[in-house]
Each structure stands twice: as structure tokens, then as C-alpha cells.
Amino acid sequence: MRIDTDWKPATADERLARMEAIDEIRQLPHRYGLAVDTRDLDALAALFVSDVRVGKEAAGRAALAEWYGRSLERFGVSIHFVGNHVIDVLSPDSASGVVTCRDELEVGGEWHVGMIQYWDDYRREDGQWLFRRRKLHRWYLADALTRPGWSVGVNADAQTIRTPLLPDAWPSWDRFWNARGRSPR
């Protein structure tokens, strides 16, 4: 998805702005993965521009949070590991990128592993870099032969430091499921 119209800054200030843009944009996919995995729909929607398109007929962060809520309730636990991230800064206020990610999804008590790629468009809005659009592409999603279960092996040894269980440690996880009147397990 390389775009050959990459912005070429002419001054030191423009070069610094471009470097800051890349650094800020690089955080977006990581924050996205964390928000999805913790079911923090407010944090997730806040990563997108205020007028984000949601399907063909809806727009805005509230509509996006509602859409993600419906999408994510099909899964129990999800784990996103962000890998490669290529960013093309097209102008002082727009950029595009490609993000490769490994995901693990709990579906009906079974684990699925996959590799995905997001094709992103970014826009700077009110001085902050945000997603304008994310388009998911998938290499595969396959059943994991070894099915880990929630809390297996965690805190099993009394001699080790007690570890909070994920994703339950996140307050947004309980809020998400309580709002739907059910438990993920």
C-alpha cells in the first residue's frame, strides 16, 4: 500500500514535525489493540476522527463504539500483538500506514490464532493524530491445536509474585460485559 506522494519536509521545523507525526502515529495501533483487548470502547472510539464513517449510513465516535460493541461481544478474550508498522506521511495533516498484527481470539471456548494486516489512513485533528479509517485484511485464522484456558498456569506457584488475571484486571472489561448483561465465560 506504499504511496509515492510521501511528504518531503523542506525545513528543520517541518522535519521535526514529520518525526513527531511518525512517533504519534506509531502509538495508534498499539493503543487500538489495548482498547480492543480490554473492551474499552470509549478509548477505542477516541482513537478515531470525530466524523469517522461507520458502514454506509452512520458516522461518529458513538456509532463506532456501538459497532465495536456488537462486533466484540462474539469473542471472549482477544489478544492483539502489533508487529510491523510502515507509515507514509503524506502531508502535515494526513498519513497512511500498514500494520501487521498477530491476533488470538477465544470463540466459544476455543482459541483461534491468526495474522492480520490493517491498511490505515490517519488524519491530524485538533493537533492530534487519529485513525481516519482502518481496513482489516487477514492472512489466516485457524484453530489453535493447544487450547489455553483462562487463568491456566497463572498464580499456580505460591512462590512467585501474584499476577492479576487478564483481561479481568481491566475495569473496562467488566463494564463491557455488565452493560450486555452477561459474562464472557
PyMOL CGO cylinders between C-alpha atoms (Angstrom):
from pymol import cmd
from pymol.cgo import CYLINDER

trace = [
    CYLINDER, 0.00, 0.00, 0.00, 3.00, 2.29, -0.48, 0.3, 1, 1, 1, 1, 1, 1,
    CYLINDER, 3.00, 2.29, -0.48, 2.04, 5.72, -1.66, 0.3, 1, 1, 1, 1, 1, 1,
    CYLINDER, 2.04, 5.72, -1.66, 4.74, 7.58, -3.55, 0.3, 1, 1, 1, 1, 1, 1,
    CYLINDER, 4.74, 7.58, -3.55, 3.46, 11.02, -2.58, 0.3, 1, 1, 1, 1, 1, 1,
    CYLINDER, 3.46, 11.02, -2.58, 5.27, 10.95, 0.78, 0.3, 1, 1, 1, 1, 1, 1,
    CYLINDER, 5.27, 10.95, 0.78, 5.65, 14.47, 2.17, 0.3, 1, 1, 1, 1, 1, 1,
    CYLINDER, 5.65, 14.47, 2.17, 9.22, 15.75, 1.89, 0.3, 1, 1, 1, 1, 1, 1,
    CYLINDER, 9.22, 15.75, 1.89, 9.76, 18.46, 4.51, 0.3, 1, 1, 1, 1, 1, 1,
    CYLINDER, 9.76, 18.46, 4.51, 11.87, 21.39, 3.39, 0.3, 1, 1, 1, 1, 1, 1,
    CYLINDER, 11.87, 21.39, 3.39, 12.84, 22.99, 6.72, 0.3, 1, 1, 1, 1, 1, 1,
    CYLINDER, 12.84, 22.99, 6.72, 14.16, 21.78, 10.06, 0.3, 1, 1, 1, 1, 1, 1,
    CYLINDER, 14.16, 21.78, 10.06, 10.81, 22.60, 11.69, 0.3, 1, 1, 1, 1, 1, 1,
    CYLINDER, 10.81, 22.60, 11.69, 8.98, 20.56, 9.05, 0.3, 1, 1, 1, 1, 1, 1,
    CYLINDER, 8.98, 20.56, 9.05, 11.39, 17.64, 9.52, 0.3, 1, 1, 1, 1, 1, 1,
    CYLINDER, 11.39, 17.64, 9.52, 10.79, 17.75, 13.28, 0.3, 1, 1, 1, 1, 1, 1,
    CYLINDER, 10.79, 17.75, 13.28, 7.03, 17.86, 12.72, 0.3, 1, 1, 1, 1, 1, 1,
    CYLINDER, 7.03, 17.86, 12.72, 7.30, 14.83, 10.44, 0.3, 1, 1, 1, 1, 1, 1,
    CYLINDER, 7.30, 14.83, 10.44, 9.32, 12.90, 13.04, 0.3, 1, 1, 1, 1, 1, 1,
    CYLINDER, 9.32, 12.90, 13.04, 6.78, 13.78, 15.74, 0.3, 1, 1, 1, 1, 1, 1,
    CYLINDER, 6.78, 13.78, 15.74, 3.94, 12.70, 13.45, 0.3, 1, 1, 1, 1, 1, 1,
    CYLINDER, 3.94, 12.70, 13.45, 5.54, 9.30, 12.88, 0.3, 1, 1, 1, 1, 1, 1,
    CYLINDER, 5.54, 9.30, 12.88, 6.07, 8.82, 16.62, 0.3, 1, 1, 1, 1, 1, 1,
    CYLINDER, 6.07, 8.82, 16.62, 2.46, 9.76, 17.45, 0.3, 1, 1, 1, 1, 1, 1,
    CYLINDER, 2.46, 9.76, 17.45, 1.02, 7.64, 14.64, 0.3, 1, 1, 1, 1, 1, 1,
    CYLINDER, 1.02, 7.64, 14.64, 3.11, 4.64, 15.71, 0.3, 1, 1, 1, 1, 1, 1,
    CYLINDER, 3.11, 4.64, 15.71, 1.27, 4.63, 19.05, 0.3, 1, 1, 1, 1, 1, 1,
    CYLINDER, 1.27, 4.63, 19.05, -2.20, 4.37, 17.48, 0.3, 1, 1, 1, 1, 1, 1,
    CYLINDER, -2.20, 4.37, 17.48, -2.19, 0.64, 16.57, 0.3, 1, 1, 1, 1, 1, 1,
    CYLINDER, -2.19, 0.64, 16.57, -0.80, -0.27, 19.99, 0.3, 1, 1, 1, 1, 1, 1,
    CYLINDER, -0.80, -0.27, 19.99, -3.48, 1.76, 21.74, 0.3, 1, 1, 1, 1, 1, 1,
    CYLINDER, -3.48, 1.76, 21.74, -6.09, 0.23, 19.43, 0.3, 1, 1, 1, 1, 1, 1,
    CYLINDER, -6.09, 0.23, 19.43, -5.01, -3.31, 20.35, 0.3, 1, 1, 1, 1, 1, 1,
    CYLINDER, -5.01, -3.31, 20.35, -5.06, -2.47, 24.05, 0.3, 1, 1, 1, 1, 1, 1,
    CYLINDER, -5.06, -2.47, 24.05, -8.52, -0.87, 23.82, 0.3, 1, 1, 1, 1, 1, 1,
    CYLINDER, -8.52, -0.87, 23.82, -9.93, -3.84, 21.87, 0.3, 1, 1, 1, 1, 1, 1,
    CYLINDER, -9.93, -3.84, 21.87, -8.41, -6.42, 24.21, 0.3, 1, 1, 1, 1, 1, 1,
    CYLINDER, -8.41, -6.42, 24.21, -9.66, -4.62, 27.33, 0.3, 1, 1, 1, 1, 1, 1,
    CYLINDER, -9.66, -4.62, 27.33, -13.04, -3.81, 25.72, 0.3, 1, 1, 1, 1, 1, 1,
    CYLINDER, -13.04, -3.81, 25.72, -12.57, -0.11, 26.48, 0.3, 1, 1, 1, 1, 1, 1,
    CYLINDER, -12.57, -0.11, 26.48, -14.97, 1.20, 23.85, 0.3, 1, 1, 1, 1, 1, 1,
    CYLINDER, -14.97, 1.20, 23.85, -14.56, 4.84, 24.89, 0.3, 1, 1, 1, 1, 1, 1,
    CYLINDER, -14.56, 4.84, 24.89, -10.77, 4.67, 24.50, 0.3, 1, 1, 1, 1, 1, 1,
    CYLINDER, -10.77, 4.67, 24.50, -11.20, 2.79, 21.22, 0.3, 1, 1, 1, 1, 1, 1,
    CYLINDER, -11.20, 2.79, 21.22, -13.58, 5.35, 19.70, 0.3, 1, 1, 1, 1, 1, 1,
    CYLINDER, -13.58, 5.35, 19.70, -11.35, 8.22, 20.86, 0.3, 1, 1, 1, 1, 1, 1,
    CYLINDER, -11.35, 8.22, 20.86, -8.59, 6.90, 18.57, 0.3, 1, 1, 1, 1, 1, 1,
    CYLINDER, -8.59, 6.90, 18.57, -10.66, 7.82, 15.51, 0.3, 1, 1, 1, 1, 1, 1,
    CYLINDER, -10.66, 7.82, 15.51, -11.51, 11.18, 13.93, 0.3, 1, 1, 1, 1, 1, 1,
    CYLINDER, -11.51, 11.18, 13.93, -14.75, 12.73, 15.15, 0.3, 1, 1, 1, 1, 1, 1,
    CYLINDER, -14.75, 12.73, 15.15, -16.52, 12.20, 11.82, 0.3, 1, 1, 1, 1, 1, 1,
    CYLINDER, -16.52, 12.20, 11.82, -15.38, 8.58, 11.31, 0.3, 1, 1, 1, 1, 1, 1,
    CYLINDER, -15.38, 8.58, 11.31, -17.56, 6.64, 8.85, 0.3, 1, 1, 1, 1, 1, 1,
    CYLINDER, -17.56, 6.64, 8.85, -19.24, 3.56, 10.29, 0.3, 1, 1, 1, 1, 1, 1,
    CYLINDER, -19.24, 3.56, 10.29, -20.63, 1.47, 7.48, 0.3, 1, 1, 1, 1, 1, 1,
    CYLINDER, -20.63, 1.47, 7.48, -22.55, 3.19, 4.72, 0.3, 1, 1, 1, 1, 1, 1,
    CYLINDER, -22.55, 3.19, 4.72, -25.05, 5.12, 6.79, 0.3, 1, 1, 1, 1, 1, 1,
    CYLINDER, -25.05, 5.12, 6.79, -23.56, 6.00, 10.17, 0.3, 1, 1, 1, 1, 1, 1,
    CYLINDER, -23.56, 6.00, 10.17, -20.78, 8.28, 11.33, 0.3, 1, 1, 1, 1, 1, 1,
    CYLINDER, -20.78, 8.28, 11.33, -19.15, 9.48, 14.52, 0.3, 1, 1, 1, 1, 1, 1,
    CYLINDER, -19.15, 9.48, 14.52, -17.48, 8.03, 17.56, 0.3, 1, 1, 1, 1, 1, 1,
    CYLINDER, -17.48, 8.03, 17.56, -20.70, 6.97, 19.31, 0.3, 1, 1, 1, 1, 1, 1,
    CYLINDER, -20.70, 6.97, 19.31, -21.76, 4.95, 16.27, 0.3, 1, 1, 1, 1, 1, 1,
    CYLINDER, -21.76, 4.95, 16.27, -18.28, 3.43, 16.09, 0.3, 1, 1, 1, 1, 1, 1,
    CYLINDER, -18.28, 3.43, 16.09, -18.34, 2.40, 19.76, 0.3, 1, 1, 1, 1, 1, 1,
    CYLINDER, -18.34, 2.40, 19.76, -21.74, 0.79, 19.25, 0.3, 1, 1, 1, 1, 1, 1,
    CYLINDER, -21.74, 0.79, 19.25, -20.48, -1.09, 16.18, 0.3, 1, 1, 1, 1, 1, 1,
    CYLINDER, -20.48, -1.09, 16.18, -17.38, -2.35, 18.01, 0.3, 1, 1, 1, 1, 1, 1,
    CYLINDER, -17.38, -2.35, 18.01, -19.54, -3.40, 20.97, 0.3, 1, 1, 1, 1, 1, 1,
    CYLINDER, -19.54, -3.40, 20.97, -21.67, -5.60, 18.72, 0.3, 1, 1, 1, 1, 1, 1,
    CYLINDER, -21.67, -5.60, 18.72, -18.58, -6.98, 16.96, 0.3, 1, 1, 1, 1, 1, 1,
    CYLINDER, -18.58, -6.98, 16.96, -16.55, -7.75, 20.06, 0.3, 1, 1, 1, 1, 1, 1,
    CYLINDER, -16.55, -7.75, 20.06, -19.26, -9.48, 22.06, 0.3, 1, 1, 1, 1, 1, 1,
    CYLINDER, -19.26, -9.48, 22.06, -18.91, -12.56, 19.81, 0.3, 1, 1, 1, 1, 1, 1,
    CYLINDER, -18.91, -12.56, 19.81, -15.47, -13.17, 21.29, 0.3, 1, 1, 1, 1, 1, 1,
    CYLINDER, -15.47, -13.17, 21.29, -14.41, -13.98, 24.83, 0.3, 1, 1, 1, 1, 1, 1,
    CYLINDER, -14.41, -13.98, 24.83, -10.80, -12.93, 25.26, 0.3, 1, 1, 1, 1, 1, 1,
    CYLINDER, -10.80, -12.93, 25.26, -8.78, -11.36, 22.46, 0.3, 1, 1, 1, 1, 1, 1,
    CYLINDER, -8.78, -11.36, 22.46, -5.06, -10.68, 22.30, 0.3, 1, 1, 1, 1, 1, 1,
    CYLINDER, -5.06, -10.68, 22.30, -3.52, -8.41, 19.67, 0.3, 1, 1, 1, 1, 1, 1,
    CYLINDER, -3.52, -8.41, 19.67, 0.23, -8.25, 19.20, 0.3, 1, 1, 1, 1, 1, 1,
    CYLINDER, 0.23, -8.25, 19.20, 1.25, -5.39, 16.94, 0.3, 1, 1, 1, 1, 1, 1,
    CYLINDER, 1.25, -5.39, 16.94, 4.27, -6.06, 14.75, 0.3, 1, 1, 1, 1, 1, 1,
    CYLINDER, 4.27, -6.06, 14.75, 5.45, -4.22, 11.67, 0.3, 1, 1, 1, 1, 1, 1,
    CYLINDER, 5.45, -4.22, 11.67, 4.18, -0.70, 11.08, 0.3, 1, 1, 1, 1, 1, 1,
    CYLINDER, 4.18, -0.70, 11.08, 5.05, 1.23, 7.95, 0.3, 1, 1, 1, 1, 1, 1,
    CYLINDER, 5.05, 1.23, 7.95, 4.00, 4.88, 7.93, 0.3, 1, 1, 1, 1, 1, 1,
    CYLINDER, 4.00, 4.88, 7.93, 3.88, 7.28, 4.97, 0.3, 1, 1, 1, 1, 1, 1,
    CYLINDER, 3.88, 7.28, 4.97, 3.41, 10.90, 5.99, 0.3, 1, 1, 1, 1, 1, 1,
    CYLINDER, 3.41, 10.90, 5.99, 1.58, 12.45, 3.05, 0.3, 1, 1, 1, 1, 1, 1,
    CYLINDER, 1.58, 12.45, 3.05, 1.25, 16.00, 4.36, 0.3, 1, 1, 1, 1, 1, 1,
    CYLINDER, 1.25, 16.00, 4.36, 1.45, 17.82, 7.69, 0.3, 1, 1, 1, 1, 1, 1,
    CYLINDER, 1.45, 17.82, 7.69, -2.09, 16.57, 8.45, 0.3, 1, 1, 1, 1, 1, 1,
    CYLINDER, -2.09, 16.57, 8.45, -2.50, 13.22, 6.66, 0.3, 1, 1, 1, 1, 1, 1,
    CYLINDER, -2.50, 13.22, 6.66, -0.70, 9.90, 6.52, 0.3, 1, 1, 1, 1, 1, 1,
    CYLINDER, -0.70, 9.90, 6.52, -1.26, 6.26, 5.64, 0.3, 1, 1, 1, 1, 1, 1,
    CYLINDER, -1.26, 6.26, 5.64, 0.16, 3.07, 7.03, 0.3, 1, 1, 1, 1, 1, 1,
    CYLINDER, 0.16, 3.07, 7.03, 0.22, -0.69, 7.02, 0.3, 1, 1, 1, 1, 1, 1,
    CYLINDER, 0.22, -0.69, 7.02, 0.23, -2.58, 10.33, 0.3, 1, 1, 1, 1, 1, 1,
    CYLINDER, 0.23, -2.58, 10.33, 0.85, -6.32, 10.68, 0.3, 1, 1, 1, 1, 1, 1,
    CYLINDER, 0.85, -6.32, 10.68, -0.66, -7.96, 13.74, 0.3, 1, 1, 1, 1, 1, 1,
    CYLINDER, -0.66, -7.96, 13.74, -1.00, -11.40, 15.27, 0.3, 1, 1, 1, 1, 1, 1,
    CYLINDER, -1.00, -11.40, 15.27, -4.31, -11.99, 16.97, 0.3, 1, 1, 1, 1, 1, 1,
    CYLINDER, -4.31, -11.99, 16.97, -5.61, -14.70, 19.23, 0.3, 1, 1, 1, 1, 1, 1,
    CYLINDER, -5.61, -14.70, 19.23, -9.35, -14.96, 19.75, 0.3, 1, 1, 1, 1, 1, 1,
    CYLINDER, -9.35, -14.96, 19.75, -11.43, -17.04, 22.12, 0.3, 1, 1, 1, 1, 1, 1,
    CYLINDER, -11.43, -17.04, 22.12, -14.51, -18.21, 20.25, 0.3, 1, 1, 1, 1, 1, 1,
    CYLINDER, -14.51, -18.21, 20.25, -16.93, -20.49, 22.06, 0.3, 1, 1, 1, 1, 1, 1,
    CYLINDER, -16.93, -20.49, 22.06, -14.27, -21.65, 24.48, 0.3, 1, 1, 1, 1, 1, 1,
    CYLINDER, -14.27, -21.65, 24.48, -11.82, -22.47, 21.69, 0.3, 1, 1, 1, 1, 1, 1,
    CYLINDER, -11.82, -22.47, 21.69, -8.79, -20.43, 20.70, 0.3, 1, 1, 1, 1, 1, 1,
    CYLINDER, -8.79, -20.43, 20.70, -8.09, -19.26, 17.19, 0.3, 1, 1, 1, 1, 1, 1,
    CYLINDER, -8.09, -19.26, 17.19, -4.83, -17.70, 16.05, 0.3, 1, 1, 1, 1, 1, 1,
    CYLINDER, -4.83, -17.70, 16.05, -4.38, -15.53, 13.03, 0.3, 1, 1, 1, 1, 1, 1,
    CYLINDER, -4.38, -15.53, 13.03, -2.33, -12.97, 11.20, 0.3, 1, 1, 1, 1, 1, 1,
    CYLINDER, -2.33, -12.97, 11.20, -3.92, -9.77, 10.01, 0.3, 1, 1, 1, 1, 1, 1,
    CYLINDER, -3.92, -9.77, 10.01, -2.88, -6.59, 8.31, 0.3, 1, 1, 1, 1, 1, 1,
    CYLINDER, -2.88, -6.59, 8.31, -4.55, -3.23, 8.73, 0.3, 1, 1, 1, 1, 1, 1,
    CYLINDER, -4.55, -3.23, 8.73, -4.42, -0.66, 5.96, 0.3, 1, 1, 1, 1, 1, 1,
    CYLINDER, -4.42, -0.66, 5.96, -4.78, 2.65, 7.74, 0.3, 1, 1, 1, 1, 1, 1,
    CYLINDER, -4.78, 2.65, 7.74, -5.45, 6.26, 6.88, 0.3, 1, 1, 1, 1, 1, 1,
    CYLINDER, -5.45, 6.26, 6.88, -4.56, 8.82, 9.53, 0.3, 1, 1, 1, 1, 1, 1,
    CYLINDER, -4.56, 8.82, 9.53, -5.55, 12.45, 9.94, 0.3, 1, 1, 1, 1, 1, 1,
    CYLINDER, -5.55, 12.45, 9.94, -4.43, 15.11, 12.35, 0.3, 1, 1, 1, 1, 1, 1,
    CYLINDER, -4.43, 15.11, 12.35, -7.46, 16.64, 14.05, 0.3, 1, 1, 1, 1, 1, 1,
    CYLINDER, -7.46, 16.64, 14.05, -7.14, 19.41, 16.63, 0.3, 1, 1, 1, 1, 1, 1,
    CYLINDER, -7.14, 19.41, 16.63, -3.40, 18.76, 16.81, 0.3, 1, 1, 1, 1, 1, 1,
    CYLINDER, -3.40, 18.76, 16.81, -3.79, 15.00, 17.48, 0.3, 1, 1, 1, 1, 1, 1,
    CYLINDER, -3.79, 15.00, 17.48, -3.09, 12.14, 15.08, 0.3, 1, 1, 1, 1, 1, 1,
    CYLINDER, -3.09, 12.14, 15.08, -6.04, 9.75, 14.79, 0.3, 1, 1, 1, 1, 1, 1,
    CYLINDER, -6.04, 9.75, 14.79, -7.31, 6.95, 12.60, 0.3, 1, 1, 1, 1, 1, 1,
    CYLINDER, -7.31, 6.95, 12.60, -9.43, 8.20, 9.74, 0.3, 1, 1, 1, 1, 1, 1,
    CYLINDER, -9.43, 8.20, 9.74, -10.03, 4.66, 8.52, 0.3, 1, 1, 1, 1, 1, 1,
    CYLINDER, -10.03, 4.66, 8.52, -8.85, 1.11, 9.28, 0.3, 1, 1, 1, 1, 1, 1,
    CYLINDER, -8.85, 1.11, 9.28, -9.35, -1.68, 6.81, 0.3, 1, 1, 1, 1, 1, 1,
    CYLINDER, -9.35, -1.68, 6.81, -8.64, -5.20, 8.06, 0.3, 1, 1, 1, 1, 1, 1,
    CYLINDER, -8.64, -5.20, 8.06, -7.10, -7.83, 5.82, 0.3, 1, 1, 1, 1, 1, 1,
    CYLINDER, -7.10, -7.83, 5.82, -6.44, -11.36, 7.05, 0.3, 1, 1, 1, 1, 1, 1,
    CYLINDER, -6.44, -11.36, 7.05, -3.87, -13.99, 6.14, 0.3, 1, 1, 1, 1, 1, 1,
    CYLINDER, -3.87, -13.99, 6.14, -5.47, -16.69, 8.21, 0.3, 1, 1, 1, 1, 1, 1,
    CYLINDER, -5.47, -16.69, 8.21, -7.46, -17.51, 11.30, 0.3, 1, 1, 1, 1, 1, 1,
    CYLINDER, -7.46, -17.51, 11.30, -7.01, -21.10, 12.42, 0.3, 1, 1, 1, 1, 1, 1,
    CYLINDER, -7.01, -21.10, 12.42, -7.95, -23.18, 15.41, 0.3, 1, 1, 1, 1, 1, 1,
    CYLINDER, -7.95, -23.18, 15.41, -5.07, -23.40, 17.87, 0.3, 1, 1, 1, 1, 1, 1,
    CYLINDER, -5.07, -23.40, 17.87, -4.20, -27.06, 18.45, 0.3, 1, 1, 1, 1, 1, 1,
    CYLINDER, -4.20, -27.06, 18.45, -3.37, -26.37, 22.07, 0.3, 1, 1, 1, 1, 1, 1,
    CYLINDER, -3.37, -26.37, 22.07, -6.25, -24.56, 23.65, 0.3, 1, 1, 1, 1, 1, 1,
    CYLINDER, -6.25, -24.56, 23.65, -5.17, -22.38, 26.52, 0.3, 1, 1, 1, 1, 1, 1,
    CYLINDER, -5.17, -22.38, 26.52, -7.87, -21.55, 29.01, 0.3, 1, 1, 1, 1, 1, 1,
    CYLINDER, -7.87, -21.55, 29.01, -8.49, -18.52, 31.13, 0.3, 1, 1, 1, 1, 1, 1,
    CYLINDER, -8.49, -18.52, 31.13, -6.12, -18.43, 34.12, 0.3, 1, 1, 1, 1, 1, 1,
    CYLINDER, -6.12, -18.43, 34.12, -4.34, -21.72, 33.29, 0.3, 1, 1, 1, 1, 1, 1,
    CYLINDER, -4.34, -21.72, 33.29, -0.90, -21.62, 34.89, 0.3, 1, 1, 1, 1, 1, 1,
    CYLINDER, -0.90, -21.62, 34.89, -1.35, -18.12, 36.30, 0.3, 1, 1, 1, 1, 1, 1,
    CYLINDER, -1.35, -18.12, 36.30, -0.57, -17.89, 40.02, 0.3, 1, 1, 1, 1, 1, 1,
    CYLINDER, -0.57, -17.89, 40.02, -0.15, -21.67, 40.17, 0.3, 1, 1, 1, 1, 1, 1,
    CYLINDER, -0.15, -21.67, 40.17, 3.15, -21.41, 42.05, 0.3, 1, 1, 1, 1, 1, 1,
    CYLINDER, 3.15, -21.41, 42.05, 2.79, -19.94, 45.54, 0.3, 1, 1, 1, 1, 1, 1,
    CYLINDER, 2.79, -19.94, 45.54, 6.45, -18.85, 45.45, 0.3, 1, 1, 1, 1, 1, 1,
    CYLINDER, 6.45, -18.85, 45.45, 6.02, -16.39, 42.58, 0.3, 1, 1, 1, 1, 1, 1,
    CYLINDER, 6.02, -16.39, 42.58, 4.64, -12.87, 42.57, 0.3, 1, 1, 1, 1, 1, 1,
    CYLINDER, 4.64, -12.87, 42.57, 0.85, -12.90, 42.35, 0.3, 1, 1, 1, 1, 1, 1,
    CYLINDER, 0.85, -12.90, 42.35, -0.25, -11.77, 38.91, 0.3, 1, 1, 1, 1, 1, 1,
    CYLINDER, -0.25, -11.77, 38.91, -3.60, -10.14, 38.17, 0.3, 1, 1, 1, 1, 1, 1,
    CYLINDER, -3.60, -10.14, 38.17, -5.58, -12.15, 35.65, 0.3, 1, 1, 1, 1, 1, 1,
    CYLINDER, -5.58, -12.15, 35.65, -6.08, -10.59, 32.22, 0.3, 1, 1, 1, 1, 1, 1,
    CYLINDER, -6.08, -10.59, 32.22, -8.28, -9.28, 30.77, 0.3, 1, 1, 1, 1, 1, 1,
    CYLINDER, -8.28, -9.28, 30.77, -10.25, -9.19, 34.03, 0.3, 1, 1, 1, 1, 1, 1,
    CYLINDER, -10.25, -9.19, 34.03, -7.72, -6.78, 35.56, 0.3, 1, 1, 1, 1, 1, 1,
    CYLINDER, -7.72, -6.78, 35.56, -9.02, -4.00, 33.30, 0.3, 1, 1, 1, 1, 1, 1,
    CYLINDER, -9.02, -4.00, 33.30, -12.07, -2.14, 34.68, 0.3, 1, 1, 1, 1, 1, 1,
    CYLINDER, -12.07, -2.14, 34.68, -13.34, -1.68, 31.12, 0.3, 1, 1, 1, 1, 1, 1,
    CYLINDER, -13.34, -1.68, 31.12, -13.62, -5.49, 30.73, 0.3, 1, 1, 1, 1, 1, 1,
    CYLINDER, -13.62, -5.49, 30.73, -16.28, -5.80, 33.43, 0.3, 1, 1, 1, 1, 1, 1,
    CYLINDER, -16.28, -5.80, 33.43, -18.05, -2.63, 32.27, 0.3, 1, 1, 1, 1, 1, 1,
    CYLINDER, -18.05, -2.63, 32.27, -18.28, -4.05, 28.74, 0.3, 1, 1, 1, 1, 1, 1,
    CYLINDER, -18.28, -4.05, 28.74, -19.83, -7.37, 29.81, 0.3, 1, 1, 1, 1, 1, 1,
    CYLINDER, -19.83, -7.37, 29.81, -22.02, -5.88, 32.57, 0.3, 1, 1, 1, 1, 1, 1,
    CYLINDER, -22.02, -5.88, 32.57, -23.53, -3.50, 30.01, 0.3, 1, 1, 1, 1, 1, 1,
    CYLINDER, -23.53, -3.50, 30.01, -24.51, -6.55, 27.97, 0.3, 1, 1, 1, 1, 1, 1,
    CYLINDER, -24.51, -6.55, 27.97, -25.97, -8.37, 30.98, 0.3, 1, 1, 1, 1, 1, 1,
    CYLINDER, -25.97, -8.37, 30.98, -23.77, -11.41, 30.63, 0.3, 1, 1, 1, 1, 1, 1,
    CYLINDER, -23.77, -11.41, 30.63, -20.39, -12.90, 31.37, 0.3, 1, 1, 1, 1, 1, 1,
    CYLINDER, -20.39, -12.90, 31.37, -17.77, -13.77, 28.74, 0.3, 1, 1, 1, 1, 1, 1,
    CYLINDER, -17.77, -13.77, 28.74, -17.31, -17.22, 30.31, 0.3, 1, 1, 1, 1, 1, 1,
]
cmd.load_cgo(trace, "trace")
